[in-house]
Amino acid sequence: MEYRDTPPIRFLGIGLVVLILMVGLVTWINLARPWLGVRFEPTSAGAVEIAAIARQSPLAREAMGATVVQIAAGGATGGAADGASVPLIATDLTDEPDKLITYEAYNDFLARQGRLAGVLAAPEVTLVLADGRALTVQPLPKRPLADLPLGYWIQIGAGTIGILVAGWVLALRPNDLAARYLMLTAVALALAAFTAATYSSRELA
């Protein structure tokens, strides 16, 4: 199929609209998750601690620096009513799952992420601390845009630049097979970058 009669600006316009929709969808997915307003960090002992608490967080600032041993759906009973409770380990904070050495570890990580996501979707979430305290909060329904980390935008930017460069080349040479392959490569790059931006910038799951 030839596109000789199609003005380059039309290619660019269509590509730009699609790109904006892609970035908007990915960002919406990231903001639509329940949000605790907490930055968790792994400890040298393999535990999970609260390293920062956002100003809008429903969690009291007195919890700063505390070690979280378990997260549960429900009140201070630790989710015993429905059994939705998950002990937290440092591996839960892995930003790149491909760092995990074995398939067993990888599959376990994905299974734990699913369980954690289920807990965070509950109306109330209880953080059980190492000192015995049980803090019950109501997660906010959406994550603030300002909470998305720099790493998220860097990966979004990488995918966006790839699409823009390939789109410009394709607009100038629409019938060139190499230009079409370049666009196909840029789309694949964007999908990989946008996916990585999503799972690497998650709060917990």
C-alpha positions as YAML, in Angstrom:
chain: A
units: angstrom
residues:
- id: 1
  name: MET
  ca: [0.00, 0.00, 0.00]
- id: 2
  name: GLU
  ca: [1.33, 3.43, -0.96]
- id: 3
  name: TYR
  ca: [0.75, 6.67, 0.92]
- id: 4
  name: ARG
  ca: [2.27, 9.01, -1.66]
- id: 5
  name: ASP
  ca: [-0.71, 11.37, -1.60]
- id: 6
  name: THR
  ca: [-0.88, 11.64, 2.19]
- id: 7
  name: PRO
  ca: [0.72, 14.87, 3.52]
- id: 8
  name: PRO
  ca: [3.43, 14.30, 6.15]
- id: 9
  name: ILE
  ca: [1.58, 16.55, 8.58]
- id: 10
  name: ARG
  ca: [-1.34, 14.11, 8.52]
- id: 11
  name: PHE
  ca: [0.93, 11.24, 9.53]
- id: 12
  name: LEU
  ca: [2.36, 13.35, 12.32]
- id: 13
  name: GLY
  ca: [-1.06, 14.47, 13.49]
- id: 14
  name: ILE
  ca: [-2.46, 10.94, 13.67]
- id: 15
  name: GLY
  ca: [0.68, 9.67, 15.38]
- id: 16
  name: LEU
  ca: [0.63, 12.47, 17.92]
- id: 17
  name: VAL
  ca: [-3.01, 11.79, 18.83]
- id: 18
  name: VAL
  ca: [-2.31, 8.07, 19.28]
- id: 19
  name: LEU
  ca: [0.77, 8.87, 21.38]
- id: 20
  name: ILE
  ca: [-1.15, 11.25, 23.64]
- id: 21
  name: LEU
  ca: [-3.83, 8.61, 24.13]
- id: 22
  name: MET
  ca: [-1.20, 5.99, 25.01]
- id: 23
  name: VAL
  ca: [0.55, 8.22, 27.56]
- id: 24
  name: GLY
  ca: [-2.79, 9.29, 29.00]
- id: 25
  name: LEU
  ca: [-3.96, 5.68, 29.38]
- id: 26
  name: VAL
  ca: [-0.75, 4.55, 31.08]
- id: 27
  name: THR
  ca: [-0.78, 7.51, 33.45]
- id: 28
  name: TRP
  ca: [-4.46, 6.96, 34.26]
- id: 29
  name: ILE
  ca: [-3.73, 3.31, 35.10]
- id: 30
  name: ASN
  ca: [-1.02, 4.42, 37.52]
- id: 31
  name: LEU
  ca: [-3.17, 7.08, 39.16]
- id: 32
  name: ALA
  ca: [-6.29, 4.90, 39.46]
- id: 33
  name: ARG
  ca: [-4.73, 2.60, 42.06]
- id: 34
  name: PRO
  ca: [-5.52, 2.87, 45.79]
- id: 35
  name: TRP
  ca: [-2.81, 4.93, 47.48]
- id: 36
  name: LEU
  ca: [-1.38, 4.82, 51.00]
- id: 37
  name: GLY
  ca: [0.97, 7.74, 50.50]
- id: 38
  name: VAL
  ca: [3.93, 5.76, 51.80]
- id: 39
  name: ARG
  ca: [7.38, 5.09, 50.38]
- id: 40
  name: PHE
  ca: [8.54, 1.67, 51.45]
- id: 41
  name: GLU
  ca: [12.22, 0.72, 51.50]
- id: 42
  name: PRO
  ca: [13.90, -2.67, 52.00]
- id: 43
  name: THR
  ca: [16.21, -3.08, 54.99]
- id: 44
  name: SER
  ca: [19.52, -4.94, 55.13]
- id: 45
  name: ALA
  ca: [17.76, -7.63, 57.17]
- id: 46
  name: GLY
  ca: [15.26, -8.31, 54.36]
- id: 47
  name: ALA
  ca: [12.39, -6.48, 56.03]
- id: 48
  name: VAL
  ca: [10.30, -3.52, 54.83]
- id: 49
  name: GLU
  ca: [10.30, -0.13, 56.52]
- id: 50
  name: ILE
  ca: [8.40, 3.11, 56.05]
- id: 51
  name: ALA
  ca: [10.95, 5.53, 54.63]
- id: 52
  name: ALA
  ca: [8.63, 8.45, 53.86]
- id: 53
  name: ILE
  ca: [5.03, 9.49, 54.35]
- id: 54
  name: ALA
  ca: [3.36, 11.93, 51.97]
- id: 55
  name: ARG
  ca: [1.58, 14.97, 53.33]
- id: 56
  name: GLN
  ca: [-1.75, 13.73, 51.92]
- id: 57
  name: SER
  ca: [-1.28, 10.22, 53.31]
- id: 58
  name: PRO
  ca: [-3.96, 8.82, 55.66]
- id: 59
  name: LEU
  ca: [-1.16, 7.25, 57.71]
- id: 60
  name: ALA
  ca: [0.03, 9.08, 60.83]
- id: 61
  name: ARG
  ca: [3.54, 10.47, 60.57]
- id: 62
  name: GLU
  ca: [4.44, 8.73, 63.83]
- id: 63
  name: ALA
  ca: [4.86, 5.59, 61.74]
- id: 64
  name: MET
  ca: [7.90, 7.02, 59.96]
- id: 65
  name: GLY
  ca: [10.83, 4.63, 60.13]
- id: 66
  name: ALA
  ca: [8.75, 1.73, 61.45]
- id: 67
  name: THR
  ca: [9.22, -1.79, 60.12]
- id: 68
  name: VAL
  ca: [6.10, -3.30, 58.56]
- id: 69
  name: VAL
  ca: [5.85, -7.05, 59.04]
- id: 70
  name: GLN
  ca: [2.40, -7.61, 57.56]
- id: 71
  name: ILE
  ca: [-0.30, -5.84, 55.59]
- id: 72
  name: ALA
  ca: [-3.91, -6.93, 55.86]
- id: 73
  name: ALA
  ca: [-7.34, -6.08, 54.52]
- id: 74
  name: GLY
  ca: [-9.73, -4.95, 57.21]
- id: 75
  name: GLY
  ca: [-9.40, -3.52, 60.69]
- id: 76
  name: ALA
  ca: [-6.90, -4.05, 63.46]
- id: 77
  name: THR
  ca: [-7.69, -7.76, 63.55]
- id: 78
  name: GLY
  ca: [-5.23, -8.09, 60.71]
- id: 79
  name: GLY
  ca: [-7.79, -9.19, 58.17]
- id: 80
  name: ALA
  ca: [-8.59, -12.38, 60.05]
- id: 81
  name: ALA
  ca: [-12.20, -12.12, 58.98]
- id: 82
  name: ASP
  ca: [-11.42, -12.81, 55.35]
- id: 83
  name: GLY
  ca: [-7.87, -14.11, 55.56]
- id: 84
  name: ALA
  ca: [-6.55, -11.35, 53.29]
- id: 85
  name: SER
  ca: [-3.22, -10.70, 54.92]
- id: 86
  name: VAL
  ca: [0.29, -10.86, 53.50]
- id: 87
  name: PRO
  ca: [3.61, -10.79, 55.39]
- id: 88
  name: LEU
  ca: [5.89, -8.20, 53.80]
- id: 89
  name: ILE
  ca: [9.41, -9.06, 52.65]
- id: 90
  name: ALA
  ca: [12.05, -6.98, 50.90]
- id: 91
  name: THR
  ca: [11.52, -8.84, 47.61]
- id: 92
  name: ASP
  ca: [8.05, -7.29, 47.38]
- id: 93
  name: LEU
  ca: [9.77, -3.99, 46.58]
- id: 94
  name: THR
  ca: [11.76, -5.34, 43.63]
- id: 95
  name: ASP
  ca: [11.50, -2.75, 40.88]
- id: 96
  name: GLU
  ca: [12.62, -5.06, 38.06]
- id: 97
  name: PRO
  ca: [11.32, -8.64, 38.41]
- id: 98
  name: ASP
  ca: [13.90, -9.90, 35.91]
- id: 99
  name: LYS
  ca: [16.49, -9.43, 38.65]
- id: 100
  name: LEU
  ca: [15.06, -12.52, 40.31]
- id: 101
  name: ILE
  ca: [17.28, -15.51, 39.61]
- id: 102
  name: THR
  ca: [14.86, -18.43, 39.30]
- id: 103
  name: TYR
  ca: [11.45, -18.93, 37.68]
- id: 104
  name: GLU
  ca: [10.16, -20.08, 41.06]
- id: 105
  name: ALA
  ca: [11.17, -16.77, 42.64]
- id: 106
  name: TYR
  ca: [9.67, -14.85, 39.72]
- id: 107
  name: ASN
  ca: [6.36, -16.71, 39.88]
- id: 108
  name: ASP
  ca: [6.23, -16.28, 43.66]
- id: 109
  name: PHE
  ca: [6.84, -12.55, 43.23]
- id: 110
  name: LEU
  ca: [3.94, -12.23, 40.78]
- id: 111
  name: ALA
  ca: [1.65, -14.24, 43.04]
- id: 112
  name: ARG
  ca: [2.52, -12.06, 46.03]
- id: 113
  name: GLN
  ca: [1.95, -8.91, 43.97]
- id: 114
  name: GLY
  ca: [-1.54, -10.15, 43.14]
- id: 115
  name: ARG
  ca: [-2.29, -10.80, 46.80]
- id: 116
  name: LEU
  ca: [-0.93, -7.41, 47.84]
- id: 117
  name: ALA
  ca: [-3.02, -5.66, 45.18]
- id: 118
  name: GLY
  ca: [-6.08, -7.41, 46.55]
- id: 119
  name: VAL
  ca: [-5.31, -6.20, 50.07]
- id: 120
  name: LEU
  ca: [-4.73, -2.62, 48.93]
- id: 121
  name: ALA
  ca: [-8.09, -2.63, 47.12]
- id: 122
  name: ALA
  ca: [-9.92, -3.14, 50.43]
- id: 123
  name: PRO
  ca: [-11.78, -0.18, 51.98]
- id: 124
  name: GLU
  ca: [-9.51, -0.44, 55.04]
- id: 125
  name: VAL
  ca: [-5.92, -1.64, 55.25]
- id: 126
  name: THR
  ca: [-4.00, -2.53, 58.39]
- id: 127
  name: LEU
  ca: [-0.23, -2.23, 58.64]
- id: 128
  name: VAL
  ca: [1.14, -4.49, 61.36]
- id: 129
  name: LEU
  ca: [4.44, -3.13, 62.68]
- id: 130
  name: ALA
  ca: [7.37, -4.94, 64.23]
- id: 131
  name: ASP
  ca: [6.77, -3.18, 67.56]
- id: 132
  name: GLY
  ca: [3.30, -4.72, 67.80]
- id: 133
  name: ARG
  ca: [1.26, -1.74, 66.66]
- id: 134
  name: ALA
  ca: [-1.51, -2.25, 64.10]
- id: 135
  name: LEU
  ca: [-2.31, 0.89, 62.10]
- id: 136
  name: THR
  ca: [-5.60, 0.83, 60.20]
- id: 137
  name: VAL
  ca: [-6.11, 3.38, 57.44]
- id: 138
  name: GLN
  ca: [-8.44, 3.97, 54.51]
- id: 139
  name: PRO
  ca: [-6.37, 4.13, 51.30]
- id: 140
  name: LEU
  ca: [-7.11, 7.10, 49.09]
- id: 141
  name: PRO
  ca: [-8.89, 6.01, 45.89]
- id: 142
  name: LYS
  ca: [-6.37, 7.70, 43.57]
- id: 143
  name: ARG
  ca: [-2.69, 8.43, 43.52]
- id: 144
  name: PRO
  ca: [-1.77, 12.12, 43.08]
- id: 145
  name: LEU
  ca: [-0.04, 12.98, 39.81]
- id: 146
  name: ALA
  ca: [2.78, 14.69, 41.72]
- id: 147
  name: ASP
  ca: [3.57, 11.41, 43.48]
- id: 148
  name: LEU
  ca: [4.74, 9.70, 40.29]
- id: 149
  name: PRO
  ca: [8.55, 9.50, 40.57]
- id: 150
  name: LEU
  ca: [11.11, 10.90, 38.17]
- id: 151
  name: GLY
  ca: [11.91, 7.39, 36.94]
- id: 152
  name: TYR
  ca: [8.34, 7.06, 35.69]
- id: 153
  name: TRP
  ca: [8.59, 10.16, 33.53]
- id: 154
  name: ILE
  ca: [12.04, 9.20, 32.23]
- id: 155
  name: GLN
  ca: [10.68, 5.91, 30.91]
- id: 156
  name: ILE
  ca: [7.58, 7.59, 29.50]
- id: 157
  name: GLY
  ca: [9.88, 10.12, 27.84]
- id: 158
  name: ALA
  ca: [12.06, 7.41, 26.32]
- id: 159
  name: GLY
  ca: [9.08, 5.71, 24.71]
- id: 160
  name: THR
  ca: [7.64, 9.03, 23.58]
- id: 161
  name: ILE
  ca: [10.87, 10.21, 21.94]
- id: 162
  name: GLY
  ca: [11.18, 6.92, 20.08]
- id: 163
  name: ILE
  ca: [7.67, 7.28, 18.67]
- id: 164
  name: LEU
  ca: [8.22, 10.91, 17.70]
- id: 165
  name: VAL
  ca: [11.50, 10.22, 15.88]
- id: 166
  name: ALA
  ca: [10.11, 7.20, 14.03]
- id: 167
  name: GLY
  ca: [6.92, 9.11, 13.21]
- id: 168
  name: TRP
  ca: [8.88, 11.96, 11.70]
- id: 169
  name: VAL
  ca: [10.91, 9.57, 9.54]
- id: 170
  name: LEU
  ca: [7.79, 7.72, 8.43]
- id: 171
  name: ALA
  ca: [6.02, 10.98, 7.61]
- id: 172
  name: LEU
  ca: [8.86, 11.98, 5.30]
- id: 173
  name: ARG
  ca: [9.31, 8.51, 3.76]
- id: 174
  name: PRO
  ca: [5.93, 6.76, 4.07]
- id: 175
  name: ASN
  ca: [6.65, 4.20, 1.34]
- id: 176
  name: ASP
  ca: [10.09, 3.24, 2.63]
- id: 177
  name: LEU
  ca: [10.02, -0.25, 4.15]
- id: 178
  name: ALA
  ca: [12.89, 0.64, 6.49]
- id: 179
  name: ALA
  ca: [10.91, 3.60, 7.85]
- id: 180
  name: ARG
  ca: [7.95, 1.32, 8.56]
- id: 181
  name: TYR
  ca: [10.17, -1.13, 10.40]
- id: 182
  name: LEU
  ca: [11.61, 1.77, 12.37]
- id: 183
  name: MET
  ca: [8.08, 2.75, 13.44]
- id: 184
  name: LEU
  ca: [7.31, -0.85, 14.39]
- id: 185
  name: THR
  ca: [10.47, -0.89, 16.53]
- id: 186
  name: ALA
  ca: [9.53, 2.42, 18.16]
- id: 187
  name: VAL
  ca: [6.06, 1.11, 19.05]
- id: 188
  name: ALA
  ca: [7.62, -1.97, 20.64]
- id: 189
  name: LEU
  ca: [10.05, 0.26, 22.55]
- id: 190
  name: ALA
  ca: [7.20, 2.44, 23.79]
- id: 191
  name: LEU
  ca: [5.18, -0.56, 24.95]
- id: 192
  name: ALA
  ca: [8.19, -1.90, 26.85]
- id: 193
  name: ALA
  ca: [9.04, 1.50, 28.35]
- id: 194
  name: PHE
  ca: [5.45, 2.29, 29.36]
- id: 195
  name: THR
  ca: [5.04, -1.14, 30.94]
- id: 196
  name: ALA
  ca: [8.29, -0.77, 32.85]
- id: 197
  name: ALA
  ca: [7.24, 2.70, 34.00]
- id: 198
  name: THR
  ca: [4.08, 1.18, 35.46]
- id: 199
  name: TYR
  ca: [5.54, -1.68, 37.48]
- id: 200
  name: SER
  ca: [8.74, 0.09, 38.55]
- id: 201
  name: SER
  ca: [6.91, 3.11, 39.98]
- id: 202
  name: ARG
  ca: [4.27, 1.21, 41.95]
- id: 203
  name: GLU
  ca: [3.85, 2.03, 45.63]
- id: 204
  name: LEU
  ca: [3.74, -1.60, 46.72]
- id: 205
  name: ALA
  ca: [1.69, -3.57, 44.18]
...
